[in-house]
Amino acid sequence: MGIVGWIILGLLAGGIAKILLPGRDPGGLVVTTLIGIAGSFVGGWLSSKFLHRPVATHFFDLATWGSAIAGALVLLIVYRIVFGNSRR
């Protein structure tokens, strides 16, 4: 899967992470989308590095989607902890 595929996957993973963690983020939709893109890269890297599960070259691989969504969730949680959660 090329860089464009990872960006598209990251956009979708960021959207899914936002659905799973509702609330207003300090940075809004644009930052949440960028977190989703970064999370897909981080999730894919962690999956291949520590779980010995290489990232598939197929866009519709369930493990690739799971790692991208998990990476987006982790980065979204860290972002909310560091920059504050406006759900107060």
N, C-alpha and C positions, 0 to 999 in steps of 0.2 A: 504494500500500500504506500502510495507516494505522500508527499507533504500535503497536497491538497486534500487527500483522503483523511489524513490526520486532523487537518483543520476542520473539515466538515464533521468528523466524528467528535472533535472537541466541542464544537458548537452544540451538537445534539447532547453530548454528555453534560455540558454545562446547563443546558435547559432541564435535563432530567434531574441533575443535582439540585437545581433551584426548586423544582417541584417537590423533591424529597425534603428539602430544608426551606420551607416557606418563610417569608418575612422580608423586611426591607434590608438590603445590604448597604453598607456605607458608600459603596461606589456606584451603585445602580446597575442597570442592565449591561452596559458596555463592559464594566469591570468583571461582572459575573460571567460574561461570555469569554473574556480573555482568561479568566480563571479556569473555565471549562476546557479551553484549548491547551493551556499549560498543564492542567490535570490529566488530559489524555496522554500527553507526552510523558509526564511523571509516572502515571499509572502503567503505561507500557514499559517504561524503563525498569520500574520496580518489579514488574511481573517477569521480565526476562532476566533481571539480575539476581533476585533473591528467591523467586519461586521456580526458577529454571523452566519457565514456560515462555518460550520465544513468542514474540508478537507475530501473529499470523499475517500473511500477505492478503488475506481475504477481508473485505469490508464487513461482512456479515458473520464474523466469528464471534461466538458468545463470550469466550474468554477475553477477547480484545475489548468488547463492549464493557464487560464487567470491570476490567482493569481501568479503562478510561473513566467510567462513572465513579469508581472508587477513588481514583486520583483526584477527580474534580470535587468530590465530597470532602476529601481530606484538605485540599487547598482552600475550599470555601469555608470550612470550619476554622482553619488556621487564620484565614483572612478576617473572619468575624471576631476571633479572639484578639488578634493584634490591633485591628482598627476599630473595634467596638461594634456592638450589635445595636441597631436602632429600634429594636422591638420593645424597649423599656417603656 
